[in-house]
Structures are given as C-alpha cells and as structure tokens.
Amino acid sequence: MKTVLLALICMASFNTKAQSSDSVVTSLIEAKIQIISDYLDKKEHSLQKISEAVAFFTELTGIASEADGKYYGQYHPSIKDKEAWANWVLLNKQYLFWDKEIKSIILYKKIKI
C-alpha cells in the first residue's frame, strides 16, 4: 500500500513538473511569435527584439529566415518565415521541454531503428 501511495505521489509530482515545463515553453514561444506578428503588422520596431526572435526560431527549428543575415542580425522576417516556424512548433510541441538547469528549451525526440 505504501509503495502504491509513493508511486502516485511521484507521478503527481512528475505530472506537475511536466505541466509547468510545458507552460514555460508555450509562453516563450508565444511571446516570440507575437514579436514576429507585431513586426509583420508594423507594430514592433525594436530591431533587437526582432533579431532575437528570428535567432530564437532559427536555432529552435533549424529553419533559417528568408531575411538576409547581415552583421547586425536578421531584421526582416517574412510571413513565410512565421508560417514555417509556427508549423514546425505545431508538429514538434510534444517533444519540447524546458530545462531548468541550462534555462533553455530542449527538443527531445526518440528515433526508432
């Protein structure tokens, strides 16, 4: 009986950590997508925020922006960029986890051989 109770407590703890991890990932991705959307709607003018959002999605997804990368970064993401990144996130969101130690999103996907 104690073993079952301990297992249930561990599962509940793990489930809570997974949910909070998922919410961190979701909020980070939503914030970066919002920056791209605001730029495309001509509401965002901070070149630093735009460049950071483009770099974030390029690193996370491996999909480079159509914008030409200059010394100062990429400031002109396109609608195609936003759609490609959003589709990638939609297809891979179940494999994205927040790593507290390194404060980064981790893509964890098993490959069957």
N, C-alpha and C positions, 0 to 999 in steps of 0.2 A: 504494500500500500504506500509506504514512504517513497519507494522508487518511482511509482506512477505519479505521485504528487510532485516529486522533484523534477521528473521529466516534463510535466505540464508547466511548471514554473519556468523551466529553461526554455521551453517552446514559446511561452508568452513573452519572455524577455527577448528572445531572438526575433519574434514577430514584431515587437515594438521597435527594436533597433532597425529592422528592415524597413518598417514604415517611415521612421524618422529619416533614414538614409534616403529613401525614395523621395521624400518631400524636399530634402536639400537639393538633390539632383534636379527635380522638377522645377523648383523655384529658381535655381541658377540658369537652367536652360530657358525658362520662360522670360527671365529678365534680359538675357542676351538676344533672344528672338524679338523682344519688344524694342530693343535698341535698333535692330535692323529694320523692323517695321516702321518705327518712327523716322528713321533716316529716309526710307523709301517714300513715306508720306510727307517728307520735308519738314518734320517736326524736331528732329535731332540734328544738331550742328556741331557737337563736340567730336572733333576728329580723333581724340584719344579714345573715347567710348566706342566709336565706330570701329576703329582699328583693333581694339581689344576684343570686340565681339566677333569680328572676322577671324582674328587669330584663334579665338576660342573654338569656333566651329570648324576651322580648318584642321586644328590639332585633334579635336574630338572625333571628327568624322573621316578625316583623310581626304575630304573633298575641298579642293582649292577654289577660291573665289575667282570669278571671271575678271575681277579688277586686277590691273597690273600692279605688281608689288614693287614699290619704289623703296628708297632708303628709309622713308618715314612710315612705311606700312601701307596697308590697303584701305582706302577710304571710300570706295565706291562699289559696295556690294549691289548685285542686281536682284531682280525678282526671281530669276532662275536660281541664283545662289540660295536665297531664302527658302525656296521650294525644295531644292535638293537637300539642304540641311534639315529642314523640317521632316521630309520623308525619311531620311536616314534615322533621325531620332525616333520617329514613329515605329520604324521597323526594328530598332535596337533598344528601345527603352527598357525592356525587361532584363537586359544584360548590363545596364548602367548602375553603378553603385558608388556611394560616397565613401571614401577612405578618410577617416578622421585623422589618422597619423600624418599623412602627407597632404591633407587638405586638398584633395583632387578627386575628380570623377574617374572611376576605373571601368573599363569595358571588360567584362568577364564573360567569355563565351567558350563553351566546350566544343571541340571538333571531334566528330565521330570518325573513327578509322575503319 
